[in-house]
Amino acid sequence: MLKRIWALGLLCLMLSLSGCALRTVEEMYSVPKRSQQYNELQSAIDIAMAGLDYAAPLSGDNRQTLQTADLDGDGRMEYLVFAKGRSDKPLQMLIFQQDEEGKCQIQEVIAFRGTSFEQVEYVEIDDQPGCEIVLGRQLNDQVVGTLSVFSFSEGNARQLLSTSYSKFVSCDLNGNGREELLVMRPGEADMAGGVAVLYSYKDGAMERSVEAKMSAQPEDVKRISASKLHGGFPAVYVASTGRQDAVVTDVFTLRDGRFVNVAANGSGISVSALRNYAVYPDDLDGDGIFELPRLISMKPISTKGGTEKQYLLRWYSMDPRGNEVDKLCTFHNFAGGWYLMLDSSWATYLTMEQWGNSYTFYMWSEDYDRVTILFTITEHAGNDREYQATQNNRFVLHRAEGITYAGKLEAGSALYGFTEEFLVNSFRLIPQD
């Protein structure tokens, strides 16, 4: 009885704290009323959008119909709507302000020529409060578009930059806490690849760097990642698939204050596809520095039948001079969706044989005349996968949807220091794009 009274009291207390105790069932299940501030904003947008259609950016992180940013640095957000009309400058960026009382009015309308807004970013570029708008738009169906940068530190829009582009990314290569813009565009007709240029804010204007060659054309770029080089120097990694069965990576940084592509002579750093899967630079060990991959062929145990040729991936970082620093090796099983992180000091002696869903690893002797069996990785599906993953001295490495991965230490594991803990910590799933 005391428990029931205590529970009833607790329920009443919860209802009173939530404000529900004094509300009817109909009130509790009715649609929440919109605030006056929301209604004011919606009304202002509806009036401004007369004769226009919504035209949100097509790519990037900011593709919402209504976006917010503190453009002038006063601590209050401005509201931005991207629209398209039927005039000679059909693209329009509408900027709204709302005061503390909720009154909303349109602050500015900036019109552009073009067919679509492609990408927008809000970054701090100049040395004034607030953030700048970096806006890319397409003029037609060609690869090259127009990139504009607007500052609102003086109240109204001030254009800092207008230039052609195919791809762009914001980054802080000089480490001053403000963003620069790395802009990529096609090179001259006789050039195999494109060019990259760095724009930075200096003395009240955007300053342009010298051009750095790219190893591929901008339309072939698949990934752009801001990370660091060995030693902690900021860099931008641009991975392309312009060459057959290969990923080519350009690495852009500032070296002695000059914008350069660390990849020698603009030819890029190339790695062939592995089992028809593209391999991209990544920060595998989580130290904030990107590693670049290179294939290492594994010496097969037998040349007669069995499995096809296998490879390890050697991962290394680079310094601003282009010097390589070994980091680690991995065995990637793309078809199975997993990989192992391995020590690079003995990776050249490692080999593997696959039979169905079983992968057995061996270590070659220094003169490659004999092998020692180390461990086996197996993949188990079906209703009995948990049972199978723990039979015959196997142990679970990882559980995923519909599949359980298991490991087993073999006769030579102790000789080379392989333990259950090592395999569990070394086993990783390949992230999905």
C-alpha positions in Angstrom: 0.0 0.0 0.0 2.8 2.4 0.9 4.5 1.6 -2.4 1.3 2.5 -4.3 0.9 5.8 -2.4 4.6 6.7 -3.1 4.2 5.9 -6.8 1.0 8.0 -7.1 2.7 10.9 -5.3 5.7 10.7 -7.6 3.4 10.7 -10.7 1.6 13.8 -9.4 4.9 15.5 -8.7 6.1 14.8 -12.3 2.8 16.0 -13.8 2.9 19.2 -11.8 6.6 19.9 -12.7 5.8 19.4 -16.4 2.7 21.6 -16.3 0.5 18.8 -17.4 -1.5 18.4 -14.2 -3.7 21.4 -15.0 -4.2 20.6 -18.7 -7.1 18.6 -20.2 -6.5 15.5 -22.4 -7.5 17.5 -25.5 -4.9 20.2 -24.6 -2.2 17.7 -24.0 -2.7 16.1 -27.5 -3.3 19.3 -29.5 -0.7 20.6 -31.9 1.7 23.1 -30.2 1.0 26.7 -31.1 3.7 28.5 -33.1 5.4 31.4 -31.3 4.8 35.0 -32.3 8.4 35.3 -33.4 7.9 32.4 -35.8 4.7 33.9 -37.2 6.5 37.2 -37.7 9.4 35.5 -39.6 7.0 33.4 -41.7 5.0 36.4 -42.6 8.0 38.4 -43.7 9.3 35.5 -45.8 5.9 34.9 -47.5 5.8 38.6 -48.5 9.4 38.6 -49.8 8.9 35.3 -51.7 6.0 36.6 -53.9 6.8 35.6 -57.4 9.8 33.5 -56.3 10.5 29.8 -55.8 12.8 28.3 -53.2 16.2 27.3 -54.5 18.3 25.9 -51.7 22.0 25.0 -52.5 22.4 21.7 -54.2 25.5 20.4 -52.3 27.5 20.8 -49.2 26.4 20.7 -45.5 24.0 23.7 -45.8 21.2 22.7 -48.0 18.2 23.8 -45.9 15.4 26.0 -47.2 15.9 28.4 -44.3 19.4 28.9 -42.8 20.8 31.0 -40.0 24.1 32.7 -39.3 25.3 35.6 -37.2 26.6 37.7 -40.1 27.4 41.0 -38.3 28.6 39.6 -35.0 26.0 41.2 -32.8 25.0 37.9 -31.2 21.7 37.6 -33.0 21.1 35.3 -35.9 20.2 36.5 -39.3 17.9 34.3 -41.5 18.8 33.5 -45.0 16.5 32.2 -47.8 17.8 31.2 -51.3 15.3 31.8 -54.1 14.9 31.9 -57.8 12.8 34.2 -60.0 12.4 35.0 -63.6 14.4 38.2 -64.1 17.8 38.7 -65.8 19.3 37.9 -62.3 17.1 35.1 -61.3 19.0 33.8 -58.2 18.3 35.8 -55.1 19.7 35.5 -51.5 17.2 37.1 -49.1 18.5 38.1 -45.6 16.1 38.8 -42.8 16.7 40.3 -39.3 14.5 39.9 -36.2 14.7 42.2 -33.3 14.3 41.3 -29.6 10.6 41.9 -29.7 10.2 39.4 -32.6 9.6 42.0 -35.3 11.1 40.8 -38.6 12.1 42.6 -41.7 14.1 41.9 -44.8 17.6 43.4 -44.4 19.0 42.8 -47.9 18.4 41.1 -51.2 21.4 40.1 -53.3 20.6 39.0 -56.9 22.9 37.0 -59.1 23.0 35.6 -62.6 23.0 31.9 -62.9 21.0 28.7 -62.9 21.4 27.4 -59.4 23.1 27.9 -56.0 25.6 25.1 -55.7 27.1 25.5 -52.2 27.2 27.9 -49.3 29.4 28.1 -46.2 29.5 30.5 -43.3 33.1 31.0 -42.1 35.3 33.6 -40.4 37.6 35.0 -43.1 38.3 38.7 -42.2 39.4 40.1 -38.9 36.0 41.6 -38.1 33.1 40.3 -35.9 30.6 37.9 -37.6 31.0 35.4 -40.3 31.3 35.7 -44.0 29.2 34.0 -46.7 31.0 31.9 -49.2 28.6 31.2 -52.0 29.2 29.1 -55.1 26.7 29.2 -58.0 26.4 27.7 -61.4 26.0 30.0 -64.4 25.1 27.3 -66.9 25.7 23.6 -67.5 29.5 24.0 -67.7 31.9 22.7 -65.0 33.1 26.2 -64.0 30.9 28.4 -61.8 31.3 31.6 -59.8 32.5 31.9 -56.2 31.6 35.0 -54.2 32.5 36.0 -50.6 30.5 38.6 -48.7 31.2 40.3 -45.5 28.6 42.0 -43.3 30.8 43.6 -40.6 29.8 47.1 -41.7 26.1 46.3 -41.7 25.5 45.8 -45.4 26.9 43.3 -47.8 30.4 44.0 -49.0 31.8 41.6 -51.7 35.4 40.5 -50.8 35.9 38.1 -53.7 34.4 37.0 -57.0 36.2 34.3 -59.0 35.7 31.3 -61.1 35.8 27.8 -59.5 35.0 24.2 -59.9 35.6 23.0 -56.3 36.4 24.9 -53.2 37.0 24.2 -49.5 37.6 26.5 -46.5 40.7 25.8 -44.4 43.2 27.4 -42.1 46.6 26.6 -43.5 48.5 29.5 -41.9 47.1 28.7 -38.4 45.9 32.2 -37.6 42.4 31.1 -36.5 40.7 32.5 -39.7 39.7 30.6 -42.8 41.3 30.7 -46.2 39.7 29.5 -49.4 41.3 26.8 -51.5 39.8 27.1 -55.0 40.2 24.5 -57.7 39.6 25.1 -61.4 40.6 23.5 -64.8 44.1 24.3 -66.1 45.1 25.4 -69.5 44.2 23.2 -72.5 47.7 21.7 -72.6 47.6 20.7 -68.9 46.8 17.2 -67.8 45.3 18.5 -64.5 43.7 21.5 -62.9 45.1 24.2 -60.7 44.6 25.2 -57.1 44.8 28.7 -55.7 44.6 29.9 -52.1 42.8 33.1 -51.2 43.4 34.7 -47.8 42.3 38.0 -46.2 45.1 40.5 -45.8 45.0 44.3 -45.4 41.3 44.6 -46.1 41.2 42.5 -49.2 41.4 38.9 -50.4 45.0 38.0 -51.5 45.6 35.4 -54.2 48.5 32.9 -53.9 50.5 31.5 -56.8 48.9 28.5 -58.6 49.7 25.0 -57.6 49.3 22.2 -60.1 46.8 19.4 -59.6 47.2 15.8 -60.7 43.7 15.6 -62.1 40.9 17.8 -63.3 38.5 19.2 -60.7 35.6 17.2 -62.0 37.5 14.0 -61.1 37.9 15.0 -57.4 36.1 12.5 -55.1 37.2 13.7 -51.6 38.5 16.9 -50.1 39.7 16.7 -46.5 41.4 19.2 -44.2 43.9 17.6 -41.9 47.5 17.9 -41.0 51.0 16.7 -42.2 53.6 15.1 -40.0 54.7 17.7 -37.5 51.3 19.2 -37.2 51.3 21.4 -40.3 47.8 22.1 -41.6 47.1 20.6 -45.1 44.3 19.8 -47.5 44.2 16.4 -49.1 42.4 16.2 -52.5 41.8 12.7 -53.8 40.8 12.1 -57.4 40.1 9.1 -59.6 41.2 10.5 -62.9 43.6 7.7 -63.6 42.4 4.2 -64.5 42.1 1.9 -61.4 43.8 4.3 -59.1 43.3 7.1 -56.6 45.6 10.1 -57.0 46.1 12.4 -54.0 47.3 16.0 -54.0 48.5 17.4 -50.7 48.3 21.2 -50.4 50.0 23.2 -47.7 52.0 26.4 -46.9 55.8 25.7 -47.0 57.9 28.7 -45.9 54.8 30.9 -46.5 54.3 29.6 -50.1 51.3 27.6 -51.3 52.5 24.3 -52.7 51.4 20.8 -53.6 53.6 18.5 -51.5 53.0 15.7 -54.1 56.1 16.0 -56.3 55.7 18.0 -59.5 52.0 18.0 -59.3 51.9 14.3 -60.4 50.1 13.3 -57.2 50.5 10.3 -54.9 48.9 7.3 -56.6 47.6 4.1 -55.2 45.9 1.4 -57.3 42.5 0.1 -56.5 42.4 -2.9 -54.2 40.0 -5.6 -55.2 38.2 -3.0 -57.3 37.8 -0.8 -54.2 39.2 2.7 -54.2 41.5 3.4 -51.2 41.6 7.0 -49.9 43.9 8.9 -47.4 42.6 8.6 -43.8 43.5 9.2 -40.2 43.6 5.6 -39.1 45.4 5.9 -35.8 43.4 9.0 -34.7 46.3 11.3 -34.2 44.9 14.1 -36.3 47.3 13.5 -39.1 46.2 11.9 -42.4 48.0 8.8 -43.6 48.5 8.0 -47.3 48.2 4.4 -48.5 50.5 2.3 -50.7 50.1 -1.3 -51.7 52.5 -4.0 -50.5 52.3 -7.4 -52.2 52.2 -10.4 -49.8 54.4 -13.3 -50.8 52.1 -16.3 -51.3 52.7 -19.5 -49.6 52.1 -21.5 -52.7 51.8 -20.6 -56.4 49.5 -23.5 -57.0 45.8 -22.7 -57.0 44.4 -21.5 -53.6 43.7 -17.8 -53.2 44.4 -14.9 -55.5 47.2 -12.5 -54.9 46.9 -10.6 -51.6 48.1 -7.2 -50.5 48.7 -5.2 -47.4 48.3 -1.4 -47.3 51.3 0.5 -46.0 50.2 3.8 -44.4 52.6 6.8 -44.1 52.4 10.5 -43.3 54.2 13.3 -45.1 56.0 16.4 -43.9 56.0 19.7 -45.8 59.1 18.7 -47.8 57.4 15.5 -49.1 59.4 13.1 -46.9 57.5 10.0 -45.9 57.1 8.7 -42.3 56.0 5.1 -41.8 52.9 4.8 -39.5 51.3 1.4 -39.7 50.1 -1.3 -42.1 46.6 -2.8 -42.6 45.0 -5.8 -44.2 41.8 -4.5 -45.8 39.0 -7.0 -46.6 36.7 -4.7 -48.5 34.3 -7.4 -49.5 33.9 -8.5 -45.8 33.8 -4.9 -44.6 36.7 -5.1 -42.1 40.4 -4.5 -41.7 43.2 -5.2 -39.3 45.7 -2.6 -38.0 49.2 -4.1 -38.0 52.8 -3.2 -37.1 54.7 -2.0 -40.1 58.1 -3.4 -38.8 57.2 -7.0 -39.7 54.5 -6.4 -42.3 56.7 -7.4 -45.2 56.9 -10.9 -43.8 53.2 -11.3 -43.3 51.1 -13.4 -45.7 47.5 -14.7 -45.8 45.5 -17.5 -47.3 41.7 -17.3 -47.8 39.4 -20.2 -48.0 35.7 -19.2 -48.1 34.9 -17.1 -45.0 38.2 -18.0 -43.3 41.4 -15.9 -43.5 44.5 -17.5 -42.0 47.6 -15.3 -41.5 51.2 -16.6 -41.5 54.7 -15.1 -40.9 57.6 -15.8 -43.3 61.1 -16.3 -41.9 63.7 -13.7 -42.8 64.9 -15.7 -45.7 61.4 -16.6 -46.8 62.0 -20.3 -46.7 59.4 -21.3 -44.2 56.1 -19.9 -42.6 54.7 -19.9 -39.1 50.9 -20.0 -38.7 49.7 -17.0 -36.5 45.9 -16.6 -36.3 42.7 -17.0 -38.3 39.8 -14.6 -38.8 36.4 -16.0 -39.7 33.1 -14.5 -40.6 29.9 -16.2 -39.4 26.3 -15.5 -40.6 23.1 -17.3 -39.9 21.1 -18.0 -36.8 23.9 -20.0 -35.2 26.6 -17.4 -35.8 27.1 -16.7 -32.1 27.6 -20.4 -31.4 30.0 -20.9 -34.3 32.1 -17.8 -33.3 33.0 -19.4 -30.0 33.7 -23.0 -31.1 37.1 -24.6 -31.5 39.0 -22.0 -29.5 37.5 -19.1 -31.5 36.6 -15.8 -29.7 34.4 -12.9 -30.8 36.1 -9.9 -32.4 33.1 -7.9 -33.3 29.3 -8.2 -33.8 27.6 -6.4 -36.7 24.1 -6.7 -38.1 23.6 -10.3 -39.3 27.3 -11.2 -38.9 29.8 -12.1 -36.2 33.5 -11.9 -36.7 35.7 -14.3 -34.8 39.4 -14.8 -34.2 41.5 -17.8 -33.3 45.1 -17.9 -32.1 47.2 -20.5 -33.9 50.3 -22.4 -32.9 52.8 -19.6 -33.7 50.9 -16.7 -32.2 52.8 -16.6 -28.9 56.2 -16.7 -30.7 55.4 -13.3 -32.3 53.4 -11.8 -29.5 49.9 -12.1 -31.0 47.3 -12.3 -28.3 43.5 -12.3 -28.1 43.6 -8.7 -26.8 45.8 -7.6 -29.8 43.4 -9.1 -32.3 40.3 -7.5 -30.7 42.0 -4.1 -30.6 43.3 -4.4 -34.1 40.0 -5.4 -35.7 38.0 -2.6 -37.2 35.0 -2.2 -39.5 35.5 -0.2 -42.7 33.3 3.0 -42.5 30.6 3.3 -45.1 30.7 6.4 -47.3 
